Every structure is written in C-alpha cells, then in structure tokens.
Amino acid sequence: LPSPLPLDAFERAIMADPEALGVFYFGSLGCGTATRYSDLDIFVVVPDAIAEPYQTKLVPLLQLFGEVHWLDIPNGKGFVGPGWNQVDIEMARLADLEHERSYRFAGATVLKDRDGFLAAFVASCEPESVGETPAGATTVIRETLSDLLYATRNNARGAIWEAGGSQIYQCARLYELLARLRGRRTYGF
C-alpha cells in the first residue's frame, strides 16, 4: 500500500500482538490512495478485557512509526516520525463492532483477522452515497449570490470587515457543492 510512513515495523508487531485481535487500514491508506500528505487511518480490535485501550496500547503502536512528537490520547491521534505524519488509531472491542457499520470503513484493507469477522464486517460497510439535488444546489447558489451582493454593497460603503467576513465561508460552501455534484464529500478546501 502507498503510505507516507513505512508500515513494515507496525505490521510485524501487530501480527505478533496477541491483544490485537484484528486490524484494518481505512481511509486513503485502506483504499490504496494515500500520499505523503495523508494521515494513516488504522482500526484495531482489542479484547473485552482491555478496559482502557487508548491508555495502554496507543503510545506503543504509534512508536512503531517513529518518534512521537505530539499525542492526543482521547482521540487516538499522534504526530510521528521525522515528517510529523499524522497517525489516527481507532480501537474497539469486537462486541462494539457488531452494531456499528460506517461508510468510513467501506473498502478498508484488512491486515489481521483471526476468525473472518473483520472481513465480513468491512464487506458489510457500504460507501456513503453523496449527491446533490437541484433544489439543494439552487439554495447554495442563491445564498452565495445574495451574500456576495451584500458584501459588495458593504465594500462600497467602506464596511470592509463586515463585507469580507463571510467570503471564506461562501467559497467553502461552493467548493463543497462542486464535490457533491461529483459524488464526493469534501471536508473543506
């Protein structure tokens, strides 16, 4: 898989770890489209007996990618290695997954699966259906034009701060609209 960080040490360690019941890559890493700017999205299934998996497992797993420069334990996030690459590790118990299905896991790459549960779990996660209706697109365009006219009027009378305050927001809304029209969800510029 393309990855901004080498995965070999992590994969060897996770395969040998008896407390890692299953592991899959998701997001751009799982789909094989990661670049050097991508974060690594990793999901680890742990036994029910581990009460606080983020407290006990997160730091050792992140260290497999290099020096940990910054850590956000509650969110399973760390910035590691010489390039301060972002690694997001989600953890759950097997029982927690039985009722959770998320479009985020569609197309994931299963790395470790002791009993076939994760392969079935990932296969049952359907991609998010993203689209735009003509009415929704009309609303976004109409509101953006209205806001631009408002900004132009304020600019003309010298109220520059008020005029410019919503421009980034409106640009983001149009960018998101264009993505939806292409069947994709975007999370900003």
N, C-alpha and C positions, 0 to 999 in steps of 0.2 A: 504493500500500500504506500502511496506517496505520503510523506509525513515531514513536517518541519523539524522534527527531532527523531533520532534513531529509536526504533521500537524494540530492538533485539533484547536488551537487558530487561526491559519491562516484561516482554513476552516470556522469556525464560523463567523469570521469577514468578510470574503469575501462574504459569503452568505447573510449577512446583509447589505453589502455596496451597496447602490443604484447606485454608479458610476462604479461599476464592473458589466458590462452587461453580461460578460461571462468569464469563467476561465477554462483552462485545463492544466494538467500536461503533459509534453512530455519528451523525452529522457529516461533515465533509470527509472526515477520516474514514468513517464506515462506508461511505459511498464511493471512495476512491478518488475524490476530487480535491483533497487537501493541498494547500500550497505552503510555502514557508511562512505565510502570514496567518495561517489558520490556527485556531485553537484545537486541542485534541480533546474530543468528547469520548469519554470512556465510562462504561457501566460495569459495576462489579456486584455480583450477587454473593452475599455472605450468609453464614449460618445464623439461625434464630438466636443462638446463644451469645452472639456478639451484641451486647447492649448498646454500645456507642461506637459504631464502626468508623465514623469520621475521626474520633479521638484516637483510636488505636491503629488504624490502617492507613489513613490518608498520607501522613508525612513519609512513612517508609515507601509507599508506592510512588509518591512524587519524586523522592530522592533517586529513584531508578532512572529518571530522565536527566539528572544533573543537580547542581546546587539549587536549593530552594531559596529564592530571593524574597518572595512575598507569599503570604499564606492567608487564606480565608477559609478556616475550618468549617464554619456552619454551612457554607455554600460549596464545599468540596473543590475549591479552586486554589491553584498556585501558579506562580510565575517562576519558571525553572530554566536552567541551562544558561549558556553564555548570551543567548539572544533574548532572555527573559520571556520565553514562549509560554503561552497560557495553556495549562492542562486542567480540564474540568473532569473530576471523577465523581460520578454519582454512585451511591451504594444503596442497596435494598436487600431485604431478606426475601427468600423465594416465595414465602406466603404473601408478601406485599405485592408481588407481581401478578398474582392470579387474577386480580380485578383491575389492574392498570393496563390500559392499552393506549399508546400515544403515537400520533403521526410522527413524532420526533425519532422514533425507533424504526420506522419503515426503511427497509434497505440496509439495515445495520449489518456489519460483518461480525459473525460470532467467532470468537477466538477460543473460548473454553466452554464446554457444555457437557457436564458429566452424565446427564441422563436424557438429553434431547429436548428438555423443556425449553431452553432458550431459543433453539432453532424454531420450535413451534410458536413460541411467544413472538419472536421477531416477524415470522411469517404472517401472524395474525394482525400485526400493526399495519394499518392502511395509510398510504400517503395522504397528507392534508389536501383537500380539494379547495383550491384557491381560484376565485373567479371574480368577475365584476359584472354587475347588472347595468343596463343602460341608465336606469334611474339613479343608481349609486354614482356612476361616473358623471352624470349630469349635475348632481348635487355638489360633488367635489369641484368641478369646473366652475359652476355658478358661484359657489362660495369664494373660490380663489379669485375670480374676476372681481367680485364685489369688494373683496379685501384689497386688491390692487388699486381699484378706483378710490377707495377710502385712503390708501397710503399716498396716492398721487395728489389727492386733494390736501392732505396734511402736509406733504412736502411743499406744495405750492404756497401754503401759508406759513411755512417755517417750523412746523412741528415735526422736526426730523426724527426725534427719538420715538415718538408715537407712531410715525409712519413706518419706520424700519423694524419695529418690534415684532411684527408678525410675518415678515418676509421669509425667514428661515422655516418657520412652521408651514407656510403655504407651499414652499418649494418641496419640503419633505412630503407633504400630502400628495403633490403631483407625482413625485418620484414613486411613492407607494402605489398610486393609481396605475402608473405605467407598468409596474411589476405585476399587479393583479391582472391587468389586461393581457399579460404574457403568461398568466397561470402560475405566478410565483409570489411568495410572500417575502417582503423585504423588511428589514428591521432598522431602517434609516439609510442614510447615504452610505 
